[in-house]
């Protein structure tokens, strides 16, 4: 039985995957966005890249069965399973202190950019930059005019994705702390994951 690991609300965790292993990420309560990054374990300067992935897949919505590509256009993960409606975001940058300042925060607000730094340091690594994340379960509808909206996730409690490693890699995950706009239905909560073979 694999160990179920909690990503605390507003917090983050990173996990090392060997090629062939998989990470099962569970949206425990159904409405939590998880900013997700993946780095080549042998060279952190190669990482999962949304702009390269969109070009390779010719879509903004990766789906079950799709490979997820790096900035060197190589597959780093495969979305092996997805029990949710498949609405994930590949457009928006990770939230940061500047985002919350623009939203009116005058005190420090937890954010996904700092969470990436924290969880990588927790396993003894430094991310060379903050790549644009795969925002798992984030619902950003795009209209015919190109206009975007910020809406609550359409996933339900217990929905999960399974990401299979195509190379030895580090997967970093932030339970997004956004509580001002509705992307987490206004209520950031914990999520869980497990490593499976």
Buried (B, 14 or more C-beta within 10 A) or exposed (E): EEEEBEBEBBBBBBBBBEEEBBBBBBBBBBBBBBBBBBBBBEEBEBBBBBEBBBEBBEEBEBEBEBBBBBBEEBBBBBBBBBBBEBBBBBBBBBBBBEBBEEEEEEEEBBBBBBBBBBBBEEEEBEBEEBBBBBBBBBBBEEEEEEEEEBBBBBBEEEBBBBBBBBBBBBBBBBBBBBBBEBBBBEEBBBBBBBBEE
